[in-house]
Structures are given as C-alpha cells and as structure tokens.
Amino acid sequence: MTLTPFYRRALASFAVSLLLGLIIRFWPDNSQATVVAPAAETLAAAERRLQHARDVAALVPGKEAILKHAQAALAQREKGLLTADTAAQAQAQLLEILRTVGAAETPAVVFRSELFGVSPLGQDYATASAGVAFECHIDQLVNMLAAITARPEMLAVTELHINATANKDKRISVRLTLSAAVPRKLVPGPRA
C-alpha cells in the first residue's frame, strides 16, 4: 500500500506534533509555585479594627436596655388582649363579660346572643366580636356601657341599635355588638 504525498506530509506533521506534545507534557519543571504572602497588616490598621470592635461592643448594653424597655411596654399594652386558644373561646369570653355586666343591673338583663366571628386587625392582632339583643331601661343601658368601658380588657362597642318598645314601663330594645382585641393566631386561614 502506497501513501500519497498529502497523507505522508500529514502523518509526518502528526508525528512531530505528538513528539512535541509529549516533550512539553513530561518536561521537568524546576520552578516552584510562588506563594503569595498575605498583606502585612500594619499596627495602625489593627488598632483601628480593635477600636471599632470595642465601639460595637459598647453599644450592646444600651441596645439590650432599649429592647427590655420595648418588651415591657408591649407587655403593658397587650395586657388588655383577650387570651384564648380559639376564636370560639374568645367569643365565649365576650359573652361572659356581657352577662356579668348585665347581671349587675337590677333587674338583671337577659341576653339573646349572636356570634359574629374573628377578623384581622393589622398584622399581629385580630378582633373577636359577639352580639347580644336584650330589653332594658335606658339607665340600665348607660350603666352597662359604663361598666364595659371600666373593664381592663381592650373592649369596644362596635354596633349599638336602640329601638323604643310599646311597653308602659319605658323599656327599650337594644342590639349591641362587643368587640375585643385578640392575637392574630385566632384568625382562620393563612396569615397575610
């Protein structure tokens, strides 16, 4: 088998390339890798870093005092929240507050209750609402509203409907909705 001149030149250049590649690959390397030394830190730079660390450390007690003060203020403000595990328990507490206020009146006021639910109030709180319908004298209603505002819980009368009745004893028909602040965890569904 004979090779054409083109293939002979290609074979020769391949052999020369292979020989040069092997020589380069296995040639002993006498130069060692140069090691880059870390930048020499000056004394002034170290002192600046130390002073900065001391300044940051000096701020910690002040920030802890501010945090404790803020937590105490929050606890004082949240003292009026209704504490309940579920929305139904919060509404039951509201109805119990209304029954207690109504029982203090003479004669005692009898309620027909309605439950409304829990709705979000900002990012961290919610409102639980419970409504009642009853008949009483106007002075009893005023006394009950005063007793509600005197309670330590964060309560609000969100709805109040007063209608006159045809009774001779001047009784009025009242529908009252009482709301209270509760933790946001009582709101059903995903938190927004």
N, C-alpha and C positions, 0 to 999 in steps of 0.2 A: 504494500500500500504506500502510495507516494502522497506527500503533502504538497499542497500548492504553496507558492511563496507567501501568500497572505497568511495562511494558517501557521507557517513556520515563524514568521515575524510575531504573530500573536502569541504563540507558545513561548518564544524567547522572552517577550516582554512580560508575560505572566510569571515565568521562572525568575526573572530579575526582580519583579515586584515582590514575589514570595520570599526571596532571599533577603531583600532589604527589610521587609516587614518583620521577619524572624530576628534579624540582627537588632533592629530597634526595640523589639519586644523584650529580648533577653539580654540586652547590653547592661552591664553592672552600673548602678547609679551610686556614685561616690558622694554626691551632695546630699547632706541630711536635710530633712524638712526644717524649715526655720520656725522657731517657736515665737509666737507673738506674746510679748510680756504685757501684763496688764499695765494700764497707765498708772504711773506713780501718783499716789494721792498726796496732795500737799497737806501740810498741817493746818493751814487756814481752812481748806475745804472740809476737813474732818471736824474742826471746831464749829464751823457753820452748821454742819449736819447735826452735831451734838446739841447745839443751841436750839435748833428747830425742833428736835425731838423733846427737849426739855419744855419748850413753849407749848407744844401739843399736850404733853403730859400735865402741864399746869392747868390746862383748860378742863380736864376731865372732872375734877371735883365740882366745879361750877356747873357743868352740864348735868352732872348727876343730881345736884340740888334742884336745878330747874325741872328735871324730869320728875323728881319726887313731889315737887310743888304742883306740877301739872296733873300728876296722877291723883293727888289729894283733892285738888279742885274738881276733877272729873268725878271722883267717887262721891263728893259732896253734891254735885249736880245730879248724878244718877241715883241718888238716894230715893228720889220720888218715882222711879220706874216701878211698874208692877213686875214682880218676879213670878214667872210662871214657866212651866215646861212646854205647854201647848197653848194654842190660841183659845181653845175651849176653857182652859183653866183661867186664863186672863179674863175672859168674858164672865165666867162664874164669879171671879173676884169683884168685877164691876157690879154685877147684880147683887152680890152680898153687901157691898158698900151702900148701894141704893136701898136695900132692905133695912140695913142698920139705921140709915138716916131717916127712913120712913117710919120705922118702929119707934123712934124717939119722939114722934109727934103724938099729940093726944087729940082725937082718937088716932090710932095707928093707921097709916096709909097702906092700902093693899094694892099691889102692883100686878099688872099683866105684862109679862116680859116678852121681848123680842130680841133676837141676837142678830147682829149685823155683820161682823167679821173683823178681819185684821187687814190693814192696808199699809203699804210702805210710807215711811216718813223720813226722807233723806236716805243716806247710805247706811247708817248704823242703827236706825230706830224704826219703829212702826207704831201705828195706833190701833188699839183694840176698841171696838165700840159695842155698846149694848144699849138697847132702848127699853123703856117701860111706858105703859099707859096707866093712868090712875085718875081718880076723882078726889079732890080735896078742897079746902077753903084756901083763899088767897094768902092768908097769913101762914098757913102750913107750907105752901109752896115757897114763900120767901124764906122761911126758917130752914127748909131743906136745901135751898140753893146756898144759903149762908153756911150751913154745915158741910156742904160739899167743898166749898172753897177753903174751909178751915182745915181740911184733911191734909196730911203730909204728902200724899201721892200727887203726882202731876196729872190732875184731872181737869177736864173741860166739858162744859155743856155745849155740845156742838149743834144741837137742834132742840127747839122748845116751841111747842104749839099749844096755845091756850084757847079753849072754847068755852063759852058760857053754856050752862045747862038750864033746864026749865024748872029746876028744883026751887022750893021756897027757902031752903036753908043756904042759898047763895054759894053753892059748890061750883067748882069749875072742872072741866075735863082737860087733862094735861097729857101731852105726849112729849117725853123727854129722852134725848139721846145723850149718853155719857160716854166720853172717850178718855183713854189713858195712854200714856207713852209706855211702850214695851220694847224689849230688844228685837232687833231685825230678824233674828233666827225664827221667830214665830210666824213669819210670812211664808205661806206655802209657795212652792215653785222655786226656780233658780234665782239666785241673787243677781241683780243687775249691776 
